[in-house]
Amino acid sequence: MDEKTPHMHLCFVPLTEDGRLCAKEIIGNKKKLTWWQDEFWKHMVKRYPDLERGESASQTGRDHIPTRLFKEAVHLNQQRDKLMQLLSEITPFNAGKKTAEIEAILSTYIPGVEKMKTRLKKFDSAYRQLKDENEQLEKKLDAASRKSVKEQMDIAQRLSDYEALRRTVESIPPEVIALYTRMSKQSKKEVDRNSVQ
């Protein structure tokens, strides 16, 4: 299995009793969708007693950190690694070329980091909640509850990913951001001047 959290998807065609295709009537809103998921689990657990029902965000109150945010973080980390590589390769003979490459990466990296910083603030409470859950799981873990090890590992991985993301964002020196901002403003002024002429 290639998934961290094995899960199942159920697909069906939402036909009404009079033969119309209408998801809204069959599935309804979030509350009714949760009801569908609960009822499906109740039915399936009779035959497969080991089947677990995941916790819904409505019950936990947790803001789930979207996958795309982690993908953006991976991209930012790749850009950071490339920047570090370029910086380490600068010599008196290639400084001009490397500087141009560094500026090109910085033009997307710094705005990306600023955007990420803003987005991460929204998930601080989710992060704290994950941390609390992890601490509670560590306390409850004993020989009889080995199945919670996987859940604990998943939470620990999410915490680790979040910490790496936070470290990346906080690792940019303020003077680099200030330098980039000044360079960006200068470039904008030049573009404005050229478009007026």
C-alpha positions, -999 to 999 in steps of 0.1 A, spaced: 0 0 0 14 34 -10 -7 56 13 1 70 47 -35 68 57 -53 40 39 -88 51 32 -118 43 9 -138 62 -16 -174 52 -25 -188 64 -58 -224 62 -67 -249 80 -90 -273 102 -71 -306 94 -88 -338 106 -72 -369 83 -70 -384 99 -101 -351 91 -121 -335 125 -120 -298 130 -115 -296 153 -84 -267 152 -59 -282 180 -39 -313 161 -31 -295 128 -23 -263 140 -6 -275 174 6 -253 196 27 -222 188 49 -243 176 77 -262 151 55 -229 140 39 -215 132 74 -247 113 81 -241 93 48 -206 85 59 -217 74 94 -244 52 80 -221 36 55 -196 29 83 -223 14 105 -233 -9 77 -198 -19 67 -185 -25 103 -210 -53 107 -192 -73 81 -157 -59 87 -154 -52 125 -118 -38 122 -130 -10 99 -124 24 116 -144 55 110 -122 86 107 -128 116 128 -146 143 110 -134 179 112 -168 189 125 -163 167 156 -126 176 162 -130 213 153 -96 210 136 -86 231 106 -70 207 83 -38 220 67 -44 216 30 -21 194 10 -14 222 -15 2 242 13 27 214 20 33 211 -18 40 248 -19 64 244 11 82 216 -8 86 239 -37 99 267 -15 124 243 1 137 233 -33 141 269 -42 160 275 -9 183 245 -16 190 259 -51 197 293 -36 221 278 -11 238 258 -38 242 289 -60 256 309 -31 281 283 -23 293 281 -60 300 319 -64 336 327 -74 351 359 -87 349 345 -122 312 336 -122 297 362 -98 277 381 -124 261 350 -138 253 335 -104 239 368 -92 215 369 -121 204 333 -113 200 341 -76 179 372 -84 157 351 -107 150 326 -79 146 354 -52 120 371 -74 96 341 -68 111 328 -35 106 358 -13 70 366 -23 63 328 -19 77 329 16 58 360 25 26 344 12 33 312 31 40 332 64 5 348 61 -12 314 53 5 296 82 -9 320 107 -43 306 100 -32 271 110 -14 280 143 -44 267 163 -45 235 142 -8 231 149 -13 235 186 -42 211 186 -21 185 168 6 190 193 -18 185 222 -33 154 205 2 140 201 10 146 238 -23 129 248 -15 99 225 19 96 240 4 94 275 -22 68 265 1 46 245 6 12 261 9 -24 250 -28 -28 245 -32 1 221 -6 -6 194 -29 5 167 -26 41 179 11 40 170 3 47 133 -20 76 142 8 90 165 33 86 137 11 104 113 6 133 137 43 134 145 50 135 107 26 164 103 42 182 132 76 177 117 65 189 83 49 220 99 81 227 119 102 224 88 79 248 70 80 273 98 119 271 100 121 277 63 100 308 65 118 321 96 153 314 81 152 342 56 172 371 71 152 403 72 179 422 53 174 398 24 137 405 23 144 442 26 170 440 -2 145 421 -24 118 446 -16 140 475 -27 151 457 -58 115 449 -66 105 485 -62 133 497 -84 124 472 -111 88 484 -109 98 520 -113 120 511 -143 91 492 -159 68 522 -153 93 546 -168 97 524 -199 60 521 -204 55 559 -202 82 565 -229 
